[in-house]
Amino acid sequence: MKFSSALLLVNIVAFADAGVPDVPLPQVSVGLNVGEDSAGKPLGGLEPNVKWQTSGTVAGLDVEGGLSADITSTDQVPTPSYWGKIKKSFTGIADLSIRGDVDSASMEKVSLDIRASGFGTDAQLQGSVDTKAKTASVSKIQVAKTVDALGGTLQVNPSLDVPSSSVGAKVGYAVDNTSVQVDSIAKKITVAHCFGQDTIAPSVKASGELSLSYSRTLPQGTLTTNWTPSESFDVTWNDGEWLTTFKVPIDGLIKANQGVKVNMKRTYDFIN
């Protein structure tokens, strides 16, 4: 089946111009991806995307919903994904929300994200429901608690990966311009310190592997570098419009086909 991206955009513009009241306009954007990531893609560096969403209040509940579709080829009709969210706020006490996501390629499966927050504690449950098989499953449960301690802020984030029965936790403490995070899942400790516009964050894993991150706030955007010995050296420059990434494998300048990789991205909004 031949599909015309231009025809889709014309229909959207025609709908927008009709001036239908109380119906939000879709968001149409085209990403420009130049470099390594765009190699071999049917549309080259073009990444068109169409999004639409709406919101309202029903019986005291905040309700949202929408769809998103990436256009990856001129020969195929895009397969959109749909989502819906219900939220209830208990003023000054707690918030509860339930979000469901459905991919049109697998309409019988609904991914669920249930969240609750209150008294400085956030809880999240992720799972899915198979409407065809009439089954439900839980994939992950996590809790985050933040408290003031010793002049700083302590955050504890335990989690349970249900399929593997794996229990983990992240514990972080921040005071002034310094923060420390212990991640039992990645088996890593990270210490970060901010010097004005500069932030340095060395990390060490239980295996002894070291890495170093450095970022600087620029007049327009940020510059971030990450160095992992024996692996790679990455530089990311974000000026608010363009996102440019340089990746240099440590041995990439010696081995063939493993040289410096450069990628540049930007998104242009046409209807918003």
C-alpha positions in Angstrom: 0.0 0.0 0.0 1.4 3.3 -1.1 1.2 6.0 1.6 1.7 9.7 1.0 3.1 11.7 4.0 2.1 14.9 2.1 -1.5 13.8 2.0 -1.6 13.2 5.7 -0.2 16.7 6.4 -2.7 18.2 4.0 -5.6 16.5 5.8 -4.4 17.7 9.1 -4.0 21.3 7.9 -7.5 21.2 6.4 -8.9 20.0 9.7 -7.1 22.8 11.6 -8.4 25.4 9.2 -11.9 24.2 9.6 -11.9 25.9 13.0 -13.7 23.1 14.8 -14.5 24.5 18.3 -13.2 22.9 21.5 -11.0 20.4 19.6 -7.3 20.9 20.1 -5.1 21.0 17.0 -2.6 18.2 16.4 1.1 18.8 16.8 3.1 18.1 13.6 6.9 18.1 13.8 9.7 16.9 11.6 13.0 15.9 13.2 16.2 16.4 11.3 18.7 13.7 12.2 22.1 14.1 10.4 24.9 11.6 11.0 25.4 8.0 12.1 21.9 7.4 13.4 20.2 8.2 10.1 22.2 5.7 8.0 20.0 3.2 6.2 16.7 4.7 7.2 14.0 5.0 4.4 13.5 8.7 4.9 17.2 9.4 5.6 17.6 12.1 8.2 13.9 13.1 8.2 11.8 11.9 11.2 8.1 13.2 10.8 5.9 12.8 13.8 2.2 13.6 14.5 0.8 14.0 18.0 -2.7 14.8 19.3 -4.0 15.1 22.8 -6.9 16.5 24.7 -7.8 16.8 28.4 -10.8 17.6 30.6 -12.6 16.9 33.8 -15.2 14.1 34.2 -17.0 13.4 37.5 -14.2 15.2 39.5 -11.4 13.3 37.7 -8.8 14.9 35.5 -8.8 13.0 32.2 -6.2 13.1 29.4 -5.8 11.1 26.2 -4.0 11.2 22.9 -2.1 9.5 20.1 1.3 9.6 18.5 2.5 8.4 15.1 6.0 8.3 13.7 6.2 8.3 9.9 9.1 6.1 9.0 8.4 5.3 5.3 6.4 6.5 2.3 5.3 2.9 1.6 3.6 2.1 4.8 0.8 3.6 6.8 2.1 4.6 10.2 1.0 2.6 13.2 0.0 5.1 16.0 0.1 4.5 19.7 -2.7 5.6 22.0 -2.7 6.6 25.6 -5.1 7.7 28.3 -4.7 8.9 31.8 -7.0 9.5 34.8 -5.8 11.5 37.8 -7.4 12.3 41.1 -6.0 14.9 43.5 -6.9 14.9 47.2 -6.0 18.5 48.1 -3.1 18.7 50.5 -3.0 14.9 51.0 -2.2 12.8 48.0 -2.4 12.3 44.2 -3.4 9.1 42.4 -3.1 8.5 38.6 -3.5 5.6 36.2 -2.1 5.7 32.7 -2.7 3.1 29.9 -0.8 2.9 26.6 -1.8 0.8 23.6 0.2 0.2 20.4 -2.0 -0.3 17.3 0.2 -3.2 16.3 -0.9 -5.0 19.4 -4.3 -3.6 20.4 -5.1 -6.4 22.9 -2.2 -5.4 25.2 -2.5 -2.4 27.5 0.6 -1.2 29.4 -0.3 0.3 32.8 1.5 2.9 34.9 -0.1 3.5 38.3 1.3 6.2 40.5 0.5 7.6 44.0 2.2 10.3 45.9 1.7 11.8 49.4 3.5 13.0 52.5 6.9 13.1 50.6 6.5 9.5 49.3 6.0 8.5 45.7 5.0 5.0 44.7 4.8 3.5 41.2 3.6 0.2 39.8 4.2 -0.8 36.2 2.4 -3.7 34.5 0.1 -4.8 31.7 -3.3 -6.2 30.9 -3.9 -8.6 28.0 -7.6 -8.2 27.1 -7.6 -11.2 24.7 -6.1 -13.6 27.2 -7.8 -11.9 30.1 -4.6 -11.8 32.1 -2.8 -9.1 34.1 0.8 -8.9 35.2 3.1 -6.6 37.2 6.6 -5.9 36.0 8.0 -3.4 38.4 7.2 -1.8 41.8 9.2 1.2 43.2 9.0 3.7 46.0 10.8 7.0 46.5 11.0 8.8 49.8 12.6 12.1 50.4 13.5 13.5 53.8 15.6 16.4 55.2 18.6 15.1 57.1 21.8 16.6 58.5 21.3 19.9 56.7 20.8 18.2 53.3 18.3 16.0 51.5 18.2 12.2 51.6 16.3 10.2 49.0 15.7 6.5 49.2 14.4 4.6 46.1 13.9 0.9 46.6 12.5 -1.2 43.7 11.4 -4.7 42.8 11.7 -6.3 39.4 8.8 -8.8 39.6 9.7 -11.2 36.7 13.2 -11.7 38.0 12.4 -11.2 41.7 15.3 -8.8 41.8 15.4 -6.2 44.6 17.4 -3.1 44.3 17.7 0.4 45.6 19.2 3.9 45.0 20.2 6.0 47.9 21.2 9.6 47.3 22.2 12.4 49.6 22.7 16.1 48.6 24.0 19.0 50.6 25.1 22.4 49.4 26.7 21.8 46.0 27.7 18.1 46.5 25.6 14.9 46.0 26.4 11.2 46.5 24.4 8.4 45.0 24.7 4.7 45.6 23.0 2.5 43.0 22.8 -1.2 44.1 21.2 -2.2 40.7 24.1 -0.8 38.6 26.5 -1.5 41.5 27.8 2.0 41.2 28.7 5.0 43.4 28.6 8.5 41.9 29.8 11.7 43.6 28.9 15.0 41.9 30.1 18.5 42.8 29.0 21.8 41.3 31.6 24.6 40.8 29.5 27.5 39.6 28.7 26.7 36.0 30.7 23.5 36.0 29.8 20.1 37.4 32.2 17.1 37.8 30.8 13.7 38.6 33.2 10.7 38.9 31.7 7.2 39.2 33.1 3.8 40.2 31.5 0.4 39.9 31.9 -2.6 42.1 34.0 -4.2 39.3 36.5 -1.3 39.7 35.5 0.4 36.4 35.8 4.1 36.5 34.0 6.8 34.6 34.0 10.6 34.6 31.3 13.1 33.6 31.9 16.9 33.2 29.2 19.4 32.2 29.3 23.2 31.8 26.4 25.6 31.5 26.9 27.9 28.5 25.2 31.2 27.8 22.9 29.2 25.5 22.7 25.5 26.3 25.0 23.0 27.9 28.1 21.0 27.1 28.6 17.6 28.6 31.4 15.1 28.3 31.6 11.5 29.5 34.8 9.5 29.6 34.9 5.7 30.2 38.4 4.2 30.1 38.9 1.4 27.6 35.5 2.2 26.1 34.7 5.7 24.7 34.8 9.4 25.1 31.5 11.3 24.4 30.7 14.9 24.0 27.2 16.3 23.8 26.4 19.9 23.0 22.8 21.1 23.4 22.2 24.7 22.5 18.4 24.6 22.9 17.7 23.9 19.2 20.4 21.5 18.0 21.6 18.4 19.9 25.0 17.4 18.7 26.8 14.3 19.8 30.4 13.2 19.2 31.4 9.6 20.2 35.0 8.6 20.1 35.9 5.0 20.9 39.1 4.8 22.9 40.6 2.5 20.3 38.5 3.8 17.4 41.2 5.8 15.8 43.3 2.7 15.4 40.8 0.0 14.3 39.0 0.2 11.0 35.3 1.2 10.9 35.4 2.3 14.5 36.3 6.0 14.1 34.6 9.1 15.5 30.8 9.1 15.2 29.0 12.5 14.9 25.2 13.0 15.1 23.1 16.2 14.9 19.4 16.5 15.7 16.8 19.2 15.6 13.0 19.2 15.6 10.9 21.7 13.6 7.3 22.3 14.7 4.8 23.1 11.9 1.4 23.0 13.8 1.4 23.3 17.5 
